[in-house]
Amino acid sequence: MLRLMARPVPLLERSRREFGDSFTLRAPPMGELVFVSDPTSIKAVFAADRVNTIATGRNLVLAPLLGEDSLLLLEGQRHFGRRKLMLPPFHGERMRAYEQVMREATERQLRSWPLGEAFRLHASMQEITLDVIMRAVFGVGRGRREELRRALLEILAAVRSPATIGVTLPVVRELPRFRKLAARVRAADALLAAEIADHRADPGLAERDDILSLLIEARDPEGEGMGDSELRDQLMTLLLAGHETTATALAWAFELLFRRPDALTRLTEEVRCGESGYLDAVIEETLRLRPVVPFVGRLLRRPMTLDGYELPTGTNVFPAIYLAHTNPSSFPDPYAFLPERFLEGSPETYSWIPFGGGTRRCIGASFAQFEMRVVLQTVLSGAVLRPGSDRPQPMVRRNVTLSPRDGTPAILAERRRFAIEREGALSPS
C-alpha cells in the first residue's frame, strides 16, 4: 500500500513484468485491487460505468477537501445529470472564448522569467493554469481573486505529499498539520461563498459567460439548479483539479522536449509558421508517456470477466493508464518520446486514455488540451528555452499526480517577441 501511494509506477511495472497485463495487489485497508491494462479489458470496464461506481477509498481521500457533492465523487444518475449540466462551458465556442485569457496569462509569466538563470517551469505553469481557471470560473477583474488564489495555493502546498491520505483518518485529522489544512479550507470556503453571493446578486448574471455564472443559471430537467453548498464543491473541484493536472502536463511537455532537441526545434519552427499538426502530436505523446494520473478505479456492481479472469461483484478494478500507455503491442518503443507516432494515425481508442474513459471521463479533457496548445504556442513564439539540468526528470507522486521531481529546470536564453503587448512594452532581449 505504501509503495502504491508513494511510488506507483515502479510497483506497477514490476507487477506487469512478473504477472502480465492483469494482476492483483493486496493493499490494506482497501483489500484486493485488480489492475488491468489491455485495451479490451479497459473498454469493458469503462462501458459498464452506468452500472459500476467509483473505487473504494476515493470518497475518503477527496471528500474532506472537495466536498461530498463534487462531480468526482457523485455516483449513478446524479453524477450523470450533474455532468450534463457542467459540460457545456468546457466545449466548443465557449471553451475557445478563454483563448485570449490563456495567452495573456502565459505572456505575463514569460515576462517574469529571469534571463540566463535557471528557474522551475512547473511552478510557472501552475501560475498560468491557476490564473486561467480562476478567470474562466469567476470572470476577469474580480476583486477577491488574488486573495482566493493565495488560499488555494496554500491548500495545494499542504496536500502535495502522498502522506496527505492521512486526512481520511479521524484520529489523524486532529494532528496540527491537518487542523491547519482544515482551517485553510474553511478560509477558501468563505471566499467562495462570497463570490457565489456576488454572482447571484448580479442583475446581469444571465449575460455573463464565466463558468460560475453558467453553473448558477443551469437547470436540470426538473427545473432545479445547484444550491450554494453544491456550487462550492464543484468550484473547489474545478479550481484544484482543473489547474494542477494541466500545469503538470505542460511541465512534462517541456521536459520531454528538452531531451529531444530535434523535436523542440521542429515544434518551434512549425509553431512560428502557424502550423499545429506536430504541436498536437507533441501534446498527445506527452500525455501518453507521462500521464498525470497513473490509474483510475471502479467498484464492480455486477460480475465481470476481464482478460480471462472472473471477477465477482464488489471487486475494485483499476484500468492502469500508465501501463496501457507503455504497452509495446500498442506503442512500439514505448518508453521513447516520439510525437511522430501520432502523425501516422490515431492509436486504438482504449490504448490512449490519459483522461480516463466512460461516463466518468475527465470533464475538462478538451479544455486541458486546448490550454496546452495555447500555452506551448505562446511560449515557443516568444522565448528560446534551454534545459536547466542535464539529467532527465524522474517521476514523483505529488498528491494524486505524477510530477517532474525538480519541477523541470529551464533557462530563458532569449525573449523573442510577444504576440500581444500587455501591461507595458518590453523590448526583445
C-alpha positions as CSV (number, residue, x, y, z in Angstrom):
1,M,0.0,0.0,0.0
2,L,2.8,2.4,0.9
3,R,4.6,1.7,-2.5
4,L,1.3,2.1,-4.3
5,M,0.8,5.5,-2.7
6,A,4.4,6.9,-2.9
7,R,5.9,5.2,-6.0
8,P,3.2,3.7,-8.0
9,V,5.0,3.4,-11.4
10,P,7.8,1.2,-10.3
11,L,5.4,-1.1,-8.4
12,L,3.0,-1.3,-11.4
13,E,5.9,-2.0,-13.9
14,R,7.4,-4.7,-11.6
15,S,4.0,-6.4,-11.2
16,R,3.5,-6.4,-15.0
17,R,6.9,-7.9,-15.6
18,E,6.2,-10.6,-13.0
19,F,2.5,-11.4,-13.7
20,G,1.4,-9.9,-17.0
21,D,-1.1,-7.3,-18.1
22,S,-3.6,-8.2,-15.3
23,F,-2.7,-8.7,-11.7
24,T,-4.0,-8.2,-8.1
25,L,-2.3,-6.1,-5.4
26,R,-3.4,-6.7,-1.8
27,A,-3.3,-3.3,-0.2
28,P,-4.9,-2.9,3.2
29,P,-7.2,-1.3,4.2
30,M,-8.6,-1.3,0.7
31,G,-8.2,-5.0,0.2
32,E,-7.7,-6.7,-3.2
33,L,-7.1,-4.3,-6.1
34,V,-7.3,-5.7,-9.6
35,F,-5.2,-3.8,-12.3
36,V,-5.9,-4.3,-16.0
37,S,-4.1,-2.6,-18.9
38,D,-5.1,-4.4,-22.1
39,P,-7.4,-2.3,-24.3
40,T,-10.2,-5.0,-24.4
41,S,-10.4,-5.1,-20.6
42,I,-10.3,-1.3,-20.3
43,K,-13.1,-0.9,-22.8
44,A,-15.2,-3.4,-20.9
45,V,-14.7,-1.6,-17.6
46,F,-15.5,1.9,-19.0
47,A,-18.5,0.6,-20.9
48,A,-20.1,-0.6,-17.6
49,D,-19.9,2.9,-16.0
50,R,-23.7,3.1,-15.8
51,V,-23.7,0.0,-13.6
52,N,-20.4,0.3,-11.6
53,T,-19.3,3.1,-9.4
54,I,-16.0,4.7,-8.2
55,A,-13.5,2.5,-6.4
56,T,-13.5,2.1,-2.7
57,G,-11.5,4.9,-0.9
58,R,-11.8,7.7,-3.4
59,N,-14.5,9.4,-1.4
60,L,-12.4,9.0,1.8
61,V,-9.4,10.7,0.2
62,L,-11.1,13.5,-1.7
63,A,-14.3,14.3,0.2
64,P,-12.6,16.2,3.1
65,L,-11.2,18.6,0.5
66,L,-13.6,18.7,-2.4
67,G,-16.9,18.1,-0.6
68,E,-19.5,15.3,-0.9
69,D,-21.2,16.9,-3.9
70,S,-18.0,17.1,-6.1
71,L,-18.6,15.8,-9.6
72,L,-15.6,13.5,-9.0
73,L,-17.5,11.8,-6.1
74,L,-21.1,11.7,-7.3
75,E,-22.4,8.3,-8.4
76,G,-25.2,6.9,-10.6
77,Q,-27.8,9.0,-12.2
78,R,-27.0,12.0,-10.0
79,H,-23.4,12.0,-11.4
80,F,-24.7,11.7,-15.0
81,G,-27.2,14.6,-14.6
82,R,-24.7,16.9,-13.0
83,R,-22.1,16.1,-15.6
84,K,-24.6,17.1,-18.4
85,L,-25.2,20.4,-16.5
86,M,-21.4,21.2,-16.2
87,L,-20.2,20.1,-19.6
88,P,-21.1,23.0,-21.9
89,P,-18.5,25.6,-20.7
90,F,-15.7,23.1,-21.4
91,H,-16.5,22.5,-25.1
92,G,-16.9,24.3,-28.4
93,E,-17.0,28.1,-28.7
94,R,-17.5,28.7,-25.0
95,M,-14.2,27.0,-24.3
96,R,-12.5,28.9,-27.1
97,A,-13.7,32.2,-25.6
98,Y,-10.9,31.7,-23.0
99,E,-8.1,31.6,-25.5
100,Q,-7.2,35.2,-25.0
101,V,-7.1,34.8,-21.3
102,M,-4.7,31.8,-21.8
103,R,-2.4,33.8,-24.0
104,E,-2.4,36.8,-21.6
105,A,-1.6,34.7,-18.6
106,T,1.2,33.0,-20.4
107,E,2.7,36.3,-21.6
108,R,2.6,37.7,-18.1
109,Q,4.6,34.7,-16.8
110,L,7.1,34.9,-19.7
111,R,7.9,38.5,-18.8
112,S,8.7,37.4,-15.2
113,W,11.3,34.7,-16.2
114,P,14.9,35.7,-15.4
115,L,17.2,35.8,-18.5
116,G,20.0,33.4,-18.4
117,E,19.2,31.9,-14.9
118,A,17.7,28.5,-14.1
119,F,14.1,28.5,-12.9
120,R,11.4,25.9,-12.4
121,L,8.9,25.7,-15.3
122,H,6.4,23.6,-13.3
123,A,5.8,26.5,-10.9
124,S,5.4,28.9,-13.8
125,M,2.9,26.5,-15.4
126,Q,1.0,26.3,-12.2
127,E,0.8,30.1,-12.0
128,I,-0.5,30.2,-15.6
129,T,-3.1,27.5,-15.3
130,L,-4.4,28.8,-11.9
131,D,-4.8,32.2,-13.4
132,V,-6.7,30.8,-16.4
133,I,-9.0,28.6,-14.4
134,M,-9.8,31.4,-11.9
135,R,-10.6,33.9,-14.7
136,A,-12.6,31.3,-16.6
137,V,-14.6,30.4,-13.4
138,F,-15.2,33.9,-12.0
139,G,-14.6,36.2,-14.9
140,V,-12.0,38.9,-15.4
141,G,-11.3,41.6,-12.9
142,R,-13.0,40.2,-9.8
143,G,-11.5,42.0,-6.8
144,R,-11.4,38.9,-4.5
145,R,-9.5,36.8,-7.0
146,E,-6.0,37.4,-5.6
147,E,-7.0,36.5,-2.0
148,L,-8.6,33.3,-3.2
149,R,-5.6,32.5,-5.3
150,R,-3.3,32.6,-2.3
151,A,-5.7,30.5,-0.2
152,L,-5.8,27.8,-3.0
153,L,-2.0,27.8,-3.3
154,E,-1.7,27.2,0.5
155,I,-4.1,24.3,0.2
156,L,-2.2,22.8,-2.7
157,A,1.1,23.1,-0.8
158,A,-0.4,21.4,2.2
159,V,-1.7,18.4,0.2
160,R,1.3,17.9,-2.1
161,S,2.7,14.9,-0.2
162,P,1.2,11.4,-0.6
163,A,1.1,11.4,3.3
164,T,-2.0,13.7,2.9
165,I,-4.0,10.5,2.7
166,G,-3.8,10.6,6.5
167,V,-6.6,13.2,6.4
168,T,-9.0,10.4,5.8
169,L,-8.4,9.0,9.3
170,P,-10.5,10.8,12.0
171,V,-7.7,10.4,14.6
172,V,-5.0,11.8,12.3
173,R,-7.2,14.8,11.4
174,E,-6.6,16.1,14.9
175,L,-2.8,16.4,14.3
176,P,-1.7,20.1,14.0
177,R,-0.8,19.6,10.3
178,F,-4.3,18.5,9.4
179,R,-6.0,21.0,11.6
180,K,-4.1,23.7,9.8
181,L,-5.2,22.3,6.4
182,A,-8.9,22.3,7.6
183,A,-8.5,26.0,8.6
184,R,-7.2,26.8,5.1
185,V,-10.1,25.0,3.5
186,R,-12.5,27.0,5.7
187,A,-10.9,30.2,4.7
188,A,-11.2,29.3,1.0
189,D,-14.8,28.3,1.6
190,A,-15.6,31.7,3.0
191,L,-14.2,33.4,-0.1
192,L,-16.0,31.0,-2.5
193,A,-19.3,31.7,-0.6
194,A,-18.8,35.5,-1.1
195,E,-18.1,35.0,-4.8
196,I,-21.3,32.9,-5.2
197,A,-23.3,35.5,-3.3
198,D,-21.9,38.3,-5.5
199,H,-22.7,36.4,-8.7
200,R,-26.3,35.6,-7.5
201,A,-26.9,39.3,-6.8
202,D,-25.6,40.5,-10.2
203,P,-28.6,41.7,-12.3
204,G,-26.6,40.9,-15.4
205,L,-25.9,37.3,-14.4
206,A,-27.6,35.9,-17.5
207,E,-25.4,37.8,-19.8
208,R,-22.1,36.7,-18.2
209,D,-20.0,33.9,-19.7
210,D,-17.9,32.8,-16.8
211,I,-18.3,29.3,-15.6
212,L,-19.8,30.2,-12.2
213,S,-22.5,32.3,-13.8
214,L,-23.3,29.4,-16.2
215,L,-23.5,26.9,-13.3
216,I,-25.8,29.2,-11.3
217,E,-28.1,29.6,-14.4
218,A,-28.0,25.9,-15.2
219,R,-31.2,23.8,-14.6
220,D,-31.8,20.1,-14.6
221,P,-34.9,18.5,-16.4
222,E,-37.0,19.2,-13.3
223,G,-36.0,22.9,-13.4
224,E,-33.8,22.7,-10.3
225,G,-30.5,24.5,-10.0
226,M,-27.5,24.0,-7.7
227,G,-27.5,25.2,-4.1
228,D,-24.7,27.2,-2.7
229,S,-23.2,24.2,-0.9
230,E,-23.1,22.1,-4.1
231,L,-21.7,25.1,-6.1
232,R,-18.9,25.4,-3.5
233,D,-18.0,21.7,-4.1
234,Q,-18.0,22.0,-7.9
235,L,-15.9,25.2,-7.8
236,M,-13.3,23.7,-5.4
237,T,-13.1,20.7,-7.8
238,L,-12.7,22.8,-10.9
239,L,-10.2,25.2,-9.2
240,L,-7.9,22.5,-7.7
241,A,-8.2,19.6,-10.2
242,G,-8.6,21.9,-13.2
243,H,-5.3,23.6,-12.9
244,E,-2.8,21.3,-11.2
245,T,-3.1,18.5,-13.8
246,T,-2.7,20.7,-16.8
247,A,0.3,22.5,-15.3
248,T,1.9,19.2,-14.6
249,A,1.3,18.0,-18.2
250,L,2.8,21.2,-19.5
251,A,5.9,20.8,-17.3
252,W,6.3,17.3,-18.7
253,A,5.9,18.5,-22.3
254,F,8.9,20.9,-21.9
255,E,10.9,18.3,-20.0
256,L,10.4,15.7,-22.8
257,L,11.2,18.3,-25.5
258,F,14.4,19.3,-23.7
259,R,15.6,15.6,-24.0
260,R,14.9,15.7,-27.7
261,P,16.3,18.9,-29.1
262,D,15.4,18.0,-32.7
263,A,11.7,17.7,-31.7
264,L,11.9,21.0,-29.8
265,T,13.5,22.7,-32.9
266,R,10.8,21.2,-35.2
267,L,8.0,22.2,-32.9
268,T,9.3,25.8,-32.5
269,E,9.7,26.2,-36.3
270,E,6.2,24.9,-37.0
271,V,4.6,27.0,-34.3
272,R,6.2,30.2,-35.6
273,C,4.9,29.3,-39.1
274,G,1.4,29.0,-37.7
275,E,1.2,25.2,-38.1
276,S,-0.3,22.9,-35.4
277,G,0.0,19.3,-36.6
278,Y,3.2,18.5,-34.8
279,L,2.1,20.5,-31.8
280,D,-1.0,18.3,-31.3
281,A,1.3,15.2,-31.7
282,V,3.6,16.5,-29.0
283,I,0.7,17.0,-26.6
284,E,-0.7,13.6,-27.3
285,E,2.7,11.9,-26.9
286,T,3.4,13.8,-23.7
287,L,0.0,12.6,-22.2
288,R,0.9,9.1,-23.3
289,L,4.4,8.9,-21.9
290,R,3.7,11.0,-18.8
291,P,0.1,10.6,-17.8
292,V,-0.6,12.9,-14.9
293,V,-2.7,10.2,-13.1
294,P,-1.3,6.6,-13.3
295,F,-4.7,4.8,-12.8
296,V,-8.4,5.2,-12.2
297,G,-10.7,2.8,-10.4
298,R,-14.2,1.3,-10.5
299,L,-16.1,-0.8,-8.0
300,L,-18.0,-3.7,-9.7
301,R,-21.7,-3.8,-9.1
302,R,-22.1,-7.0,-11.1
303,P,-19.6,-9.8,-12.0
304,M,-17.3,-9.3,-15.0
305,T,-14.8,-11.4,-16.9
306,L,-11.7,-9.4,-17.8
307,D,-8.6,-10.9,-19.5
308,G,-9.9,-14.4,-18.8
309,Y,-10.4,-13.8,-15.1
310,E,-13.9,-14.0,-13.5
311,L,-14.3,-11.1,-11.1
312,P,-17.2,-11.1,-8.5
313,T,-19.4,-8.2,-7.5
314,G,-17.6,-5.9,-5.1
315,T,-14.2,-6.2,-6.8
316,N,-12.2,-2.9,-7.1
317,V,-10.8,-2.8,-10.7
318,F,-8.2,-0.2,-11.8
319,P,-7.6,0.5,-15.5
320,A,-3.8,1.2,-15.3
321,I,-3.3,4.2,-17.5
322,Y,0.5,4.2,-17.3
323,L,0.7,0.5,-18.2
324,A,-1.7,0.8,-21.1
325,H,0.4,3.7,-22.5
326,T,3.6,1.8,-22.3
327,N,2.3,-1.5,-23.8
328,P,4.6,-2.3,-26.7
329,S,1.8,-4.0,-28.5
330,S,0.0,-0.7,-28.7
331,F,3.1,1.6,-28.9
332,P,6.4,0.2,-30.3
333,D,9.4,1.5,-28.4
334,P,7.0,2.6,-25.6
335,Y,9.5,4.5,-23.4
336,A,10.8,6.7,-26.2
337,F,9.3,10.2,-26.7
338,L,8.2,10.0,-30.3
339,P,5.5,12.6,-31.2
340,E,5.8,11.3,-34.8
341,R,3.8,8.2,-33.9
342,F,0.7,10.4,-33.6
343,L,1.2,11.8,-37.1
344,E,0.9,8.3,-38.5
345,G,-2.7,7.9,-37.3
346,S,-4.7,7.6,-34.1
347,P,-4.0,4.8,-31.6
348,E,-6.6,2.3,-30.6
349,T,-9.3,4.1,-28.6
350,Y,-8.7,2.3,-25.3
351,S,-4.9,2.2,-25.5
352,W,-4.6,6.0,-25.0
353,I,-6.6,7.1,-22.0
354,P,-4.9,10.0,-20.2
355,F,-8.3,11.4,-19.2
356,G,-9.9,8.1,-18.2
357,G,-13.0,7.0,-20.0
358,G,-16.6,6.1,-19.9
359,T,-19.2,8.4,-18.4
360,R,-16.5,9.5,-15.8
361,R,-14.0,10.7,-18.4
362,C,-12.5,14.0,-17.3
363,I,-14.9,16.8,-18.0
364,G,-12.1,19.2,-18.7
365,A,-10.2,17.0,-21.2
366,S,-10.8,19.2,-24.2
367,F,-10.2,22.4,-22.2
368,A,-6.9,21.0,-20.9
369,Q,-5.6,20.0,-24.4
370,F,-6.7,23.4,-25.8
371,E,-4.9,25.2,-23.0
372,M,-1.7,23.1,-23.5
373,R,-1.8,24.1,-27.2
374,V,-2.2,27.8,-26.5
375,V,0.5,27.9,-23.8
376,L,3.0,26.0,-25.8
377,Q,2.3,28.2,-28.9
378,T,2.7,31.4,-26.8
379,V,5.9,30.3,-25.1
380,L,7.7,28.9,-28.2
381,S,6.7,32.0,-30.2
382,G,8.0,34.4,-27.6
383,A,11.0,32.7,-26.0
384,V,14.0,30.4,-26.6
385,L,14.3,27.9,-23.7
386,R,17.1,25.6,-22.8
387,P,17.2,22.8,-20.2
388,G,18.3,23.9,-16.8
389,S,19.7,20.4,-16.0
390,D,21.4,17.7,-17.9
391,R,19.5,15.0,-16.0
392,P,16.1,13.7,-17.1
393,Q,13.4,14.4,-14.5
394,P,12.2,11.3,-12.7
395,M,8.5,11.0,-11.8
396,V,7.4,11.6,-8.2
397,R,4.0,11.5,-6.8
398,R,2.5,14.7,-5.5
399,N,-0.9,14.0,-4.0
400,V,-2.7,12.3,-6.9
401,T,-0.4,13.4,-9.8
402,L,2.9,12.2,-11.2
403,S,5.1,15.3,-11.4
404,P,8.7,16.0,-12.5
405,R,10.8,15.7,-9.4
406,D,12.7,19.0,-9.6
407,G,10.0,21.0,-11.4
408,T,11.5,21.0,-14.9
409,P,14.5,23.4,-14.5
410,A,14.8,25.7,-17.5
411,I,16.9,28.6,-18.7
412,L,15.4,31.5,-20.7
413,A,18.1,32.1,-23.4
414,E,16.2,34.7,-25.3
415,R,12.9,36.6,-25.4
416,R,11.9,36.9,-29.0
417,R,8.6,38.8,-29.1
418,F,5.1,38.9,-27.7
419,A,2.1,38.2,-29.9
420,I,0.2,40.9,-28.0
421,E,1.8,43.5,-25.8
422,R,0.2,43.9,-22.4
423,E,0.9,46.0,-19.3
424,G,3.8,48.0,-20.8
425,A,6.3,47.4,-23.6
426,L,9.2,45.0,-23.2
427,S,12.0,45.1,-25.8
428,P,13.3,41.7,-27.1
429,S,16.4,40.6,-25.2
